[in-house]
Amino acid sequence: MEYDFVLRFKLADPGPVGDDVVERLGVGGCDDATVGIGVPGRVALMFGREASSGKQAILSAVEDVKRALPGAELIEVSPDLVGLSDIAELVGVSRQNMRKLMTTHAATFPVPVHDGSTALWHLASVLKWLNTRDGYDIDKHLFEVASTAMQVNLAKELQLLNQPVEKRIRALVA
């Protein structure tokens, strides 16, 4: 089965640039990704990876990128944090429909992880909630990818929290 997801990395400094990044990724097993190198020092890869599970697809892609680009640091796996418009597009409904669901079912609709001018949810939480409702046929592969993306992103953040305070402070001011 093919799984679609995006990986974003910060490149080592000094690291490869431009065509060198694309060449290394192609040779390193990431020929199933579209590579974006618009921001200096960053790379985004939109994968369509064949694998036995969403988890296997994402983890193998991360390993391939890290092997091809030594020192690259994972920033984010997506889809994970999404707004109502993103959810609506992925599920195939209008934004207004998603907003109505959120407001009509405020007691049970997943709580956003960020609630400001733009609210953000973990996609997996909303898909799980939608799956309990009639009329929504949630793609199990999208749910697998969203669940794995959330787990990887949360594990990455927890790892940062477990660093000694001095190292975190250095990272903030660097």
C-alpha positions in Angstrom: 0.0 0.0 0.0 1.2 3.5 -0.7 1.3 6.0 2.1 1.4 9.8 1.6 3.2 12.1 4.1 5.6 15.0 4.4 8.9 15.1 6.3 10.6 18.4 7.1 14.3 18.5 8.2 16.8 21.1 9.2 20.1 20.4 7.5 23.5 20.3 9.2 25.5 23.5 9.0 27.4 23.5 6.8 25.5 21.0 4.8 24.7 20.2 1.3 22.7 22.7 -0.8 20.6 22.7 -3.9 21.1 19.9 -6.4 23.5 18.2 -4.0 20.6 17.7 -1.5 18.4 16.2 -4.3 21.2 14.0 -5.6 22.0 12.6 -2.1 18.3 11.9 -1.4 17.8 10.1 -4.7 20.9 7.9 -4.2 19.9 7.4 -0.5 16.6 5.7 -1.3 14.3 8.7 -1.3 13.4 8.6 -5.0 9.8 8.2 -4.0 9.7 11.8 -2.7 9.2 15.2 -4.2 11.9 17.4 -2.7 11.5 21.1 -1.7 14.5 23.2 -1.0 13.1 26.7 -1.0 14.3 27.7 2.5 18.1 27.7 3.0 19.2 25.0 5.5 15.8 23.2 5.3 14.4 20.5 3.2 10.8 19.2 2.8 10.0 15.9 1.3 6.5 14.8 0.1 6.6 11.0 0.1 4.4 8.5 -1.6 6.0 5.4 -0.1 5.1 1.8 -0.5 5.1 -0.1 2.8 3.2 -2.7 4.8 2.0 0.0 7.3 2.0 3.8 7.7 4.4 3.4 10.6 6.9 1.4 8.5 6.6 3.9 5.7 7.4 6.9 7.8 10.1 5.4 9.9 11.9 3.9 6.9 11.7 7.3 5.2 13.2 9.1 8.2 16.0 6.6 8.3 16.7 7.0 4.6 16.9 10.8 4.9 19.2 10.7 7.9 21.5 8.2 6.1 21.5 10.4 2.9 21.9 13.7 4.8 24.0 13.0 7.9 23.3 15.6 10.7 19.8 16.4 9.3 17.4 17.0 12.2 13.8 16.1 11.9 11.5 19.1 12.3 8.1 17.6 11.7 6.1 14.7 10.2 2.8 15.7 8.7 -0.1 15.5 8.5 -0.4 16.0 12.2 -1.2 19.5 13.4 -4.1 20.8 11.3 -6.7 23.5 11.2 -10.4 23.1 10.4 -9.8 23.8 6.7 -7.1 21.1 6.5 -9.3 18.6 8.2 -12.2 19.4 5.9 -10.0 19.0 2.8 -8.6 15.6 4.0 -12.0 14.3 4.9 -13.8 15.6 1.8 -16.2 18.0 3.4 -16.5 21.8 3.6 -14.9 23.9 6.2 -18.3 25.1 7.3 -19.4 21.5 7.8 -16.3 20.9 10.1 -17.0 24.2 12.0 -20.7 23.1 12.5 -19.5 19.7 13.8 -17.1 21.4 16.2 -19.7 23.8 17.6 -22.6 21.5 17.6 -20.7 18.8 19.4 -18.4 21.0 21.5 -18.6 18.6 24.5 -17.2 15.6 22.5 -15.2 17.2 19.7 -11.5 16.8 20.4 -9.9 19.7 22.2 -7.4 21.7 20.1 -3.7 21.6 21.1 -3.6 25.3 20.3 -6.6 27.6 20.5 -5.9 31.1 19.2 -6.7 33.0 16.1 -6.2 29.7 14.4 -7.0 26.6 16.3 -4.9 23.4 15.7 -5.8 19.8 16.4 -3.9 16.5 16.1 -5.4 15.1 12.9 -5.5 11.6 14.4 -7.7 12.8 17.2 -10.2 14.3 14.9 -10.2 11.4 12.5 -10.8 9.0 15.5 -13.7 11.2 16.6 -15.2 11.4 13.1 -14.9 7.6 12.8 -17.4 7.2 15.6 -20.0 9.3 13.7 -22.3 8.1 11.0 -21.7 9.4 7.5 -17.9 9.6 7.7 -15.8 7.0 5.9 -12.3 7.7 7.2 -9.5 6.3 5.1 -7.6 3.9 7.4 -4.3 4.6 5.7 -4.7 8.4 6.4 -5.5 7.5 10.0 -2.4 5.3 10.2 -0.2 8.1 8.8 -1.8 10.7 11.0 -1.4 8.6 14.1 2.2 7.7 13.4 3.0 11.4 12.6 1.6 12.5 15.9 3.5 9.8 17.8 6.8 10.7 16.1 6.3 14.4 16.6 5.4 14.0 20.3 8.3 11.6 20.8 10.7 14.2 19.3 9.3 16.9 21.6 9.6 14.7 24.6 13.2 13.9 23.7 13.9 17.7 23.7 12.3 18.1 27.1 14.6 15.4 28.5 17.7 17.2 27.5 19.7 18.9 30.2 18.5 22.5 30.8 21.9 23.9 29.7 21.7 22.2 26.4 18.1 23.4 25.8 19.1 27.0 26.7 22.1 26.8 24.2 19.7 25.5 21.5 17.3 28.5 22.2 20.0 31.1 21.9 22.0 29.5 19.0 
